[in-house]
Amino acid sequence: MSIQVKDVMGAVAIAVVENASFADIVTAMRRYAVGAVTVIDADRRPVGVISEDDLILKEIDTVRHTVTIFESGRTRAEHKKAAATLAAELMTSPAITVTPDTPLKDAARTMHDSRIKQLPVIDLLTGRMIGTLHEADVLRVFTRPAEELEADIRQLAGDGFSITVDRGIVTIGGRVERASQAIALVERIRRLEGVVDVVSELACPGDDLAEAGRPDPRSAPTRRSSSVIRGR
């Protein structure tokens, strides 16, 4: 089962309007215990994001009235934010958004690559903000019930395999014809939402990796929570 943003997202759209004051922004962050808020326009469409880093410039930047030719663009932007009092002046734009149907893995990758802790969720048709996806929401996949995760693995792997799930770690046993098949199966299982790691106890009489001149995976050092392949 492919988990999407709508399966874990928060239904509360944590946002402020463009003319929200500095104090209003701080109040919203404290009320919802978040490190950032989305800025929306009059039609509830995200136009930017304000983080705690943007607000803290008010405290640490003491040179708000002087601009020199020696300053970098980043420094000038920080001075400008430090002097700002409204959301439209403080925000970083444009806002990075996801939709309810966005695969959770894609949303997590966006968070990681953009170094952000939450994403506004928008309606695909209207562009309006309908919720918020937090890092904690993404991590909820690792608390999936073992029975649910095992059912997904059995659907993916098919019949003839023994499967156990313990706190997200999957152990799979059985027999496949080739070492490459064992590796491919383990990697497909590893990509399932909620899988922490995979321990392979798969037996494979045929070693097509060695036949192709590749290193024999059985000769490489392994750790317990790795894809260990048992041969003949």
N, C-alpha and C positions, 0 to 999 in steps of 0.2 A: 504494500500500500504506500503510495507516494503522499507524504504529508505536505500540506500546503499552509500558507500563512494563516488562512481562516481557521485552521484547526487549533491554533495555539495563541492567536493574537488577543490583545486586550481590547474590549469593546469601548473603552473610554478614549475619546480623541483628545489627547492632552495638547492643547494649543492656546495661543493668545492671538489677538487681532493686531493689525499693523500699527495702530496708534496706542497700543498698551504701553504703560509707563514702565520705567525701570523697576519700581516697587511692585507693580502688578506681576511682572515676570518672575521676580524673586519669590513672591507669594505663591504663584502657581507651581514653581519648582518644589517649594517646601511642602505644599499641600499634598502633592502626589509623590513626593520623595523620588524625583527624577533629576538627572543631570542635564537635561535639555528639553526644550519645548519647540513645537512647530509653530510657525507664524502663518496665519491664514488670512485670505482677503475677505471681502464682504460676501462672497459666494462660497465660503468655507473651503477654498482651494489652497493647498500649501504653496507658499511663495518663498519660504526660507526656514532656517532653523537657528535657534539661539542656544548656545551651550554655556555651562558654568565658566568655561575658559573665556568666553566673550564678556561675561559680566565681571569677572575678577580683574579685568584690565582697569576698571574704574578705581580699584584700590591700589594697584601697583604702578600705573602710569601717571607720572607727575608732570609730564611735559605735554600738555594738551593744547597749548596755544602757540607753540613755536614749531615751525616746519623749516627744515634746511634742505639744501640740494644734495647733501651727503647722505640723507636717509634713504633706506631701501623702500620699495613699494610696500613691503610687509609692515615695516615700522610705521609708515604713514597711515596705513589702514588701521593699525592698532591704536594710534593716537586718535583717529577719527572715532573708533568704537569707544574709546575711553571717555570721549567727550559727549557721546550719544546719550539720549534720555528716552527714546522711543524704540519700540520693537523693530520698526522698518529700518532704523539706522543701525541697530545692533546685529541684525540677522546676517547669516551667511546664505547666499542665494546662488543658484536655485536649490530647492529642497529635493533631496533624493527620496523617492517614494517606491512603494510596492503596492500590489493589488492583492485582494484576498486569495486569488488563484495562483499567485506566484509560488513556485516550489520553495519549501522552507530552506533547502540547501542553497538555492540561489540567493535568498534573502540573507542567509548567514554569510555567504561569500561577499555580498555587497557590504555588510556591516564590517567585516574583517578588512576588506580592501580599502574602504573609505574611513576606517578608524572611527566609527560611530557606534553608539550603544543602543540606539533605537531608531525606528523608521516609521514615518506616517504611512498609514494604509489608506488608499484612496479607492473610491468607486471608479471602475474602469470607464463607465459611460459618462458620468458627470464630472469626474476629476475632484469631487469633494472628499474631504477627509472623513473617514468613518471609524477609525480606530488607530491603535498604536502597537507596533511590534517591538518588544524589548529584548535585550540579550537573555534575560531570565526566561522569557517565553520560548526562545529557541532551545534553551537547555532542557526544557520540559520533555523533549523527545527521549532523553536518557532515563526517564522515569516511567517509560511505557511498561505495562504489565508483561511479565515474561511470557504468558500464554498468548498474548496478542503478537508479540515479536516472533515467537516460535511459529505461529500460524503463517506469518508473512514469509518466513524462511522456508517452510515446507512447500508453500505455493511456488516459491522461486526455484527450490532445489529439485522438487519432484519426489517420487517414492524411492524407498530403498536406503534411506540415510537415518542414522540416529542423531538426534539434535537435542541438546540441553542448553538452557539459558540461565546464567547466574549473574545477576547484577549487570546485565548488558554484555557480558562476555559469552560468546557462543562457542560451543564445542560441537563439531560435526564429525561423524564417523561414517564409514561405509566404503564402498569400492567404486572406483572409476577406472576406465581403460588406460588413460594416459596422464602423465604428470601435468601436462598443460591444462587438461580439463580440471584437475584438482585446483590448480592455481586460479583459473578463471572463475570457478565456483566460489572459492573463498573470497575473491575480490568483489564479486557481485553481492555476497552476503555483507561484506564490510561496508558497502555503500548504502545499506538500508538504514533509514532513520532509527536511531536508538541503539545501534550496535556500537559497543565500546571497543571490542576487539574480537578476533576469531582465532580459535585454537583448532587446527586441522589434525584429525586422526584418520584421514583418508588413505586407503591403500590403493596403489596403482601399479599393476604388473608391468605396464609398458612405460618406458622412460623416453619419450620423444624429445625431451630437452637435451639429454645427453647425446642422443642420436644426431641431433642437429648441430652438435659441436658446442653447445652451450654448457656452462658450468652446471654440475649436478646439484640441485638445491639441497640434497641430503648431506652434502659434504660441507655446507656452510654452517657456521655457528648459528644457533637459534636460541631464542628465549621462549619461555612457556607460552606467553600470549602472542605468539607469532604463527605464521602459516606453516606448520610442520607437516611434511608429506612423508608418509610411510611407504616404502617400496616393497619389494618382494620379501 
